[in-house]
Amino acid sequence: MATEERAINLSQGFPGFGADPVLLDLVAKYTREGFNQYAPMSGIPQLRERLAEKTRRTQGYLPNSETEVTIVSGATEAIFAAVTAILRAGEETIVLEPAYDSYEPAITLNGGIPVYVPLNAGNFSVDWEKVKDAITPKTRLILVNSPHNPSGFVWSQADVDQLAALIRHREIYVVSDEVYEHITFDGLKHISLGSHPELRQKTFVCGSFGKTFHVTGWKIGYCIAPTELTAEFRKVHQYITFSTVTPIQYALAEYLEVPERYLSILDFYQKKRDLFVKGLGETDLRFTPSTGSFFQLASYGHLSQIGDREIAEKMTRKLKIACIPISVFYSDKRDDKIIRFCFAKDDAELLEGLDRLKNLAEIL
Ligand SMILES: Cc1ncc(COP(=O)(O)O)c(C=O)c1O
């Protein structure tokens, strides 16, 4: 609809700007130098090693790059393969809602049963009592996501500890979607579940180079999990894609040699978040500044009671600015009158979009 209407598109979660030319040149170099045949099933050793090193630097633990790190075709594949590796028909998976849309099909296609637990209204933090109440003898998996899409909520150490305590004596595993690991704001730090020695034994950490380096179309990501879990994970990965695009793996391995390249992402997005919330403050929408990811939620229930899908459509068609209604992230499509904006766009586009948002009253 955004394309049809030539609207400023702040809906889908992909960056509107290019990648670092250094990275693009590396891809060109490796394709020309003939790195164009199948990569090893688990990923090229150089990239697995660099990723393990990045994990040590940012999360304080060093995964075994041979047995605990697998390169896959995007976090979506990592999530699907991890769920498939663990879940058997009839077993339950706890999903915290609102949730990214690939979780439910990954569970149901494996014959599993999603059990939804709503995040707290307002700030989208986790209600650990509710999570505890949702656990049954059939619970085999919990699927979590921090920094969170769509809310931007970032887990604290207390959240991580709560999850560890909750599954301590249970045979429950965790799929941790950490694709926005390098995008947190206001001094907050992303805490990978892998950094918790106990949780690390039961967790598949799923990440995305596409999200980190503004190249979502490359569909390249990874999974870090303990040796036994990685062995099961690879059995699935082997028959989904077998291996992941070779020249890009070589390019990323070389690119990751300079830590500044992933550490600087944080400042880059902090500026975008600041610019976007400053402008949003001049509109009639209500919001709390996002603390992570490249999404900003805003509510309009104090202005109008029209449905969130309807307002998103009107904004796209009449104001020419596209956003996403939050009801689509809920299994029961509940409508809390909240919309999501993606601010991973050029500043000029963000400013133009914000300008159009000032006319919101016209469509309510
Ligand atoms: C929370 C979350 N997980 C996973 C993905 C997909 O990552 P990838 O493109 O690496 O498959 C997205 C993309 O929007 C996402 O928002």
The ligand as an SDF file (V2000), in Angstrom:
LIG
                    3D

 16 16  0  0  0  0  0  0  0  0999 V2000
   12.2880   -9.7760   16.0070 C   0  0  0  0  0  0  0  0  0  0  0  0
   12.7800  -10.2230   14.6830 C   0  0  0  0  0  0  0  0  0  0  0  0
   13.3280  -11.4470   14.5620 N   0  0  0  0  0  0  0  0  0  0  0  0
   13.8010  -11.8940   13.3780 C   0  0  0  0  0  0  0  0  0  0  0  0
   13.7220  -11.1310   12.2260 C   0  0  0  0  0  0  0  0  0  0  0  0
   14.2370  -11.6690   10.9280 C   0  0  0  0  0  0  0  0  0  0  0  0
   15.6260  -11.6260   10.8230 O   0  0  0  0  0  0  0  0  0  0  0  0
   16.3280  -12.1220    9.4780 P   0  0  0  0  0  0  0  0  0  0  0  0
   16.0430  -11.1440    8.4030 O   0  0  0  0  0  0  0  0  0  0  0  0
   17.7860  -12.2280    9.8100 O   0  0  0  0  0  0  0  0  0  0  0  0
   15.7310  -13.4790    9.1540 O   0  0  0  0  0  0  0  0  0  0  0  0
   13.1200   -9.8640   12.2990 C   0  0  0  0  0  0  0  0  0  0  0  0
   12.9440   -9.0520   11.0810 C   0  0  0  0  0  0  0  0  0  0  0  0
   12.1460   -8.1610   11.0090 O   0  0  0  0  0  0  0  0  0  0  0  0
   12.6540   -9.4110   13.5600 C   0  0  0  0  0  0  0  0  0  0  0  0
   12.1120   -8.1880   13.6890 O   0  0  0  0  0  0  0  0  0  0  0  0
  1  2  1  0
  2  3  1  0
  2 15  2  0
  3  4  2  0
  4  5  1  0
  5  6  1  0
  5 12  2  0
  6  7  1  0
  7  8  1  0
  8  9  2  0
  8 10  1  0
  8 11  1  0
 12 13  1  0
 12 15  1  0
 13 14  2  0
 15 16  1  0
M  END
$$$$
